[in-house]
Amino acid sequence: MSAESSLDETSATPEESGEEPSTATIEELFVDLVTLRDLHGDAVRHEIQGVKHLLVEAHDRGLIESGMRELDRRDAAEAFVGSVIFATPLLVEDGIFDIAEHLFDTTVYNIPVFLIANTLFVVFMTYALLEWTGRNRAETEMVFRVIPVRLLMTLVISFVVAALLMTVWGRVGGWQSPVEAIARINVLWTVGSLGAALGDIVSKGDPGQDSDTETIAAAVERSRATKSVTIQEPPASVKQLSDGALVDELHRQFDDLESAIETERHRSEVNRLREQTIQAALDDVFGEQIQKYTTRDVAEAFVGSIFFSIPFLVEDGVFDIADFFLSFRIGLFPVYFLANAVFVFVMILALVYWAGPQDVQVNRPILGFIPRRLIGIAVVSFLTAAALMTMWGRVGNWQDPVVALARISVVWTVASFGAALGDILPGESSGDDINDDLAELGLGESHDGSTDRDR
């Protein structure tokens, strides 16, 4: 494939392609700059080098994201600290023993199905937190080209931490029953893995350093099928610029690059690169507005609901609150139970649309007025609470469905807070709108730009 044909493939604007504009990564921007360099040679080499220096500095400051994520020793340390912080408070909870007993006592053909299910759940939850939440970024290190090394590292560190803490604090009965000990560790591991994953990905100690210049160059080489890409660190004069001055300098360098190019078509390409670069930088400098609702938002709500609900699963006070919810009825209606359900929906609305940390817009509502995000957060958090309460034996095996639902509603309350924050805190998620995904499956209509957008 020639450099010019490669450039043609990426030169269509979002409006021309019919797609929503997405935030470009530094690797994508470098690929297009290298393509321009190959097309115009020495005529633009100096200008492109100036743009490259500014892009590297913007990436180092966290203003432009990388599409790659590299594992290092700092990540392991963050995972260790996160797992300790999250797991330690639960060591003193006797509810761990009841849950562990339920996990290894519930068997099918002598196979502890809930213990296995919880183990799979921990793996799935950790993968969802590391790989599905926030923005798409590819891991540089994989096992069998499929399993991220970061996932294995997080699971192993959190399990070792849980095992050591439970043993040192005498919570496994001296390992007299290894199966029972593993079941108790498994419960603590659920929380520890969540803390390990969050400790790894949330840390702000090294912003913009998800991949270094060598990793970026390697990604560009793979995309361009070439081995001639070198990326240098920016000079001191660039490093001294403020964020605002850096954006202004990017504008000036793109002006110089546009002036050095003779063909009108490639000047349009420079303008496209300028818009993508400035938009990517401004999104992080000045924030962004959340409009789309994507499957990634659903995954973020799932992880957030787990984060908030797990500490309540070991608390016996949940049973007392559930009994109180059912204690006062008018006719067949449990008043406090229904009032709490209304409270949950009001709190989701408040967190997401009224008093939350992000500017979230109601977009493409259900029936023209019901926010999709409200329903999605409520449903995801309720199903998560129900699944966890059932798997951990906190609903009496559903012998009394009304009591089970009351207990779930208690955990659902806090799970909904976590789901709402988990959805909106990372900002606008990448990917297609969930309505468009459903339309591709024949389950709905795609957005036409005029009929189903919020008024």
N, C-alpha and C positions, 0 to 999 in steps of 0.2 A: 504494500500500500504506500503510495507517494505521500509526501508531506502535505501537498496541496489538497489531495482528496481527504486526508485526515482532518485538515482544517475545515473543509466544506462540511464534514459530518457534524461539527460542533458549532458552526456559525449561525445556525437558525436561532432566532430569538424565541423566548418562551411563548410570546404571542403567536408567532408563526407556526410553532409546533403544536400549539393547543395545550401545552402543559403549564402547570403553575411553576413560577420561578423557584429555584432551589439555591441554597447557599453553597457556593463553590468551596472546595477544599484547596489547600495550598498545592497538593499534587496535581489537581486538575488545572489550576492556573499555570503551573510550571510546564505542564504538557503543551498547552497552547502557546506559551512563550517560546518553548524550544521549537515548536513547529514554525512559528514566525521567523525565528532565527535561521532555520534550515532553508526557508524560502527566500530570504532577503540577504543572508550572509553578513558581510562586514558593514553593510549600510546601516544596520540597526543593532549591531552587536553592543555598542556602548550604551545605547538607550535601554536595551533589554537587561543588560547587567545592572543598571541602576534600579530598574523595577524589581529585579530579583532580590537585591539587597533589602529593599523596603519590604518585600513580601516575607523574607526570612525574619526580619525584625518584628513585623506584625504577628507572625506565627509565634515567635518567642515570647511575646507579651500576651498571647492568648486571644488576640483580636481576630485572627484567621485560623480556623480549625484545620487539623490534619485529618486525612481519611484513614490514617494508620495509627495503631496503638502498640507501643513496644513495652515489653515486660522487663523490669529490672529489680534489683534488690530492694529498692525503696518501696515498690509495690508489695513485696512480701512482708516488709516491716509494717506497712500500713494495714495489711490484712491481719497480721498478728495482733496489733493494737486494737483494731476494730472488733475482732472476735473476743478478746479479753473483756473489753468494756461492755459489750452486749451480753456476754454469757455470765459474768460474775454476779449480777443482781439475782439471777434465777437460781443460784446455787443454794440459797437459803429457803427456797420454796418447796414445801413438802408435796405440793401438787405434782411435782416431777415424778414422784414415786407412783402415784395413782395413774398418771398417763403412761409411764413406762410399763406398769403391770398390764394395762389395757393393750399396749402395743405387742407385747410378747405372749400374752394369754389368748389373744384372738387368733386362732389358727384354722387352717383348712388343710386336711391331710397332714397335720403336724407342721405345717408351714406357717410361720407368723406373718400373715398377709399384711396387717397394718404396719408392722415393723418394716417390711419391705416397701410398702407404699409410702411410708414417711421418708425412707431413704431416697426413693425416687423423687419424692416431692422436694427434698432438699436440693438435689441435683438440678431439678427443673427450675426451682425458684432462684438458685444462684445463677444459672445460665440466663434466665430472664432478666435478672438485675444487671448482669455484666454486659449482655449482648443486645437486649431489646430496648432498654430504656435510654433516654437521651437521643443523641444523634448517631447515625450509622458510622462506625469506624471498624476497619478490618484489623484483626490481630496479625502481627508479623510472625508469631511463632505458633505452630499447630502440630498436633500429634496425629499421624496418619492423614494429614491434610484436612482433617475434619474437626478434631477436638481442640479447642483453644487451650494452650498451656496455662493461661491465666485462670481458666475455670478449674483445672486440676490443682493448681497451686492454692487457690482459695479454699477448695474443699478439703484438701489434705491439712493445711495449716489450721483451719477451724476445727477439724475433727481432733487433731493432736492437742490443741488447746483445751477443747472440751474434755478429752480423756484425762489429761494431766490435772485440770482443775477439779474434776469430780473425784479423782483418786486422792489427791493431796488433801482435799477438804472432807474426805471420808464419806462420800455420798454414793459409793458403789459397793458398800458392804464388804470391803476387802477383797473384792473379786471372787468371793466364794461361789457365786453363781455367775459365770461369764456372760450367759445370755441376758440375764437380768441387768448386769452391769452395762452391757452394750446398749440395751434398751434405754437405760437412764441417760447414758452418754448421747444416744441418738436424739433424745428430747433437747438436751442442751446444745447439741450440734446444730439443730435447726435454727436456734437463735444466734449461735456463734457464726454460722456461715453467712447469715444476713449481715451481721456486723463486719465480718471480714470483707465481704463484697463492697459494702458501703465505705468502709475505711480505705479501701483501695481506690475507688472511683471518685469519691467526694473530696478527697484531700486537695487543698489549694496550695500545697507547698511547692509545686512545680508546674505552674500554669504554662500552657503552650508547649511543654516539653514532651508531649505524647510520642513524638518521633523527632530524631535529630536530622541534621542536613544529609547525612549518609543514607538514612532510611528514606527520606524524601526523594533523594536522587535515585535510589534503587527502584522506588515505585514508579518514577517517571521513566526510567529505562525499560521497565516491564511494559508500560503502556505504549511506549514509542518503539519497542523492539530494537533498541540501540544501546550501546555501551559508551556513549560519549558525553554523558551528562555529569557536570560538576557543579556543585552548589557551594559557594563560599560564604563565610560569615560576613555580615555587614560591617562597614568601617565605623570608627568611633563617632564620626559626625552624625551618622544615622541613629546610633544608639542614644544620642543625647536629645533627640527630638521628643517632644511630648506626643501623646496620642493624637491630639487634634492636628499638630504640625505634621505628624507622620501621614495622616490622611491627605492633608493639603499637598505634601510632597509627592504622594502617589498620583494625584491629579496632574501635577506638573510634569512628572516623568512620563505619564501616558500621553500628555500633549506633545512632548518631544518625540516619543515613539511614533505617534500618528503623523507628525510632520516629516519624519524620516522615511515613511512608506509612500510609494508613488501610486499604487493602484487603489481605486475607490473601494473595491470589495474588501481588501485587506484592512483599509482604514475602518470600515464598519466592524470588522472583527476586533480591532483594537478597542473601539468604543464598547463592544460587548464585554471584552475582558475588563475594561475600566469599570463598567457598571457592576459586574459580578464581584470584582475585588472590593470596591467601595461599599457595596451592600453587605458583603461578608464582614468587613471591618466595622461598619456602623451598627450592625446587628448586635455586636458584643459591646461596643462603646455606649450606645444609647438604648439598648434593649429592643424588644420587638413585641408585636401584637400577635396574639394567638387566635387564629380563625379556624384552621382545619381541625377535624377530629379523625384521627387515624388509628389503625390497629396498634401502632406503637403507643398511643395514649392509653389504650386498653391495657397493654402490658404494664405500663407505668402505674396505672391505677391498681392493678393486681399486686405488684410489688409493694406499693405504698400501703395497701390494706393489710398485707402480711406484717409489715414493719410495725404498724400500730396495734394489731390485734393479738399477736403472739403473747406479749406479757400478761394479757388478761385471761388467756386460756388456762393458766395455772392457778388462777385466783378463785377460791370457793365463794367469794363474795358475789360472783356472777349468779350463783344459784339463788341467793337471797334476794337479789334485785329482780330476777326473773319471777320469783314467787310474788313479790310485791306488784309487779306489772299486772299479774293475773288476779290480784286480790280484790280489786274494786271493779264491778261491772254495772253497766246499765243495760238491762236485758241480757242479750248474749254478747255484748261488746265490752271487752276489757279496756277501760278508759285510759289508764296510764300506758298500756301497751300501744294503743293507737296514737296517743299524744307523743310518745317517744318517736314513733315512725314519722310523724309530721315534723318533729324537731330535727330529725336526721336530714330530711329534704331541705328544710330551711337553712341548716348549717352548711350543706353542700352548696346551695345557692350563694350564701354569704361568702364562703371561702373562695369560690371560683369566680363569681361575677361582681361581688360588691366590695369586699374588703380584703381580697387576696393579694399576693405579691406580684401578680402579672395582669396585664391588660387583656382579658379574655373576652372575645366577641361571641354573641349567640349567632351561629351560622347554620343555615339549612335546618331549621327546627322540625321536629316531628309534629304533624298535623298543623304546621304553620305557627305554633306558639310554644311547644314544649322543647326546651333545650336538650339536644342529644347528649351532651356531656353530663348533664344532671342525671338522666336515666342510666347512662353507661356507668357512671361512678357508683350509683346506688345499687345497680344489679351486680356489678363485678364485686363490690365489697360485701354484699350479702352472700353471694355464692361462695366467696372465699371464706367468710366466717362460718358458713354452714359446713363446708368441706372440712375445715380444720377442726371444728367442734365435733364432727362425726368421727373423723379419723383418730382424734385424741380421746375419744370416749367421754365427752363432756355433755352428751345429750341423752344419756340413759338408753342408748341403742334405739331411740325413737319409739320407745314403748308408749309414751304419751306425746303425740305430735305437738299438741298445744304448748306443753311445757318445753319441749325441744325448741320450738320456734321462739318462745319467750327468752330462753337462754341465748339463742343465736342473736336475737335482736339487741341484747346487751353488748355483745362483742361487735355486732354490726355497727353500732353507734360509733365506736372509736375507729373501727376499720374504715368507715366512710370518710373520716377526717384524713386518715393516711392516704386513702385512694385519691381524694381531691388534691392534696398537696403533691402526691407522687405524680399525678397527671400534669399539673400546671407548672411546678417548679422548674423542670428542665427547659421550659419555653416551648416554642413551636416545634413539633416533632416532624421529622422527615418522613417521606412516603406519601402515597396517595390518600385522599380523603376516603373514609370508610364507606360513604355512599357510592363512590365511584367503584370501589372494590366489589361492593354488593351488586352493582349494575353489571359488572363483567361476568358475574356468576348467574345473571338473569334473575336476581332477587330484588331489583329496584331500578329506578331510573337515574341516569347520570345527571349531573348538574348542567342546566342550560343557560345559567347566567342571569335569568330574569324571573322565573316562576317560583322557585322554592328557596330563594335566598331571603334571609331575614329582612323585614321591612324596617 
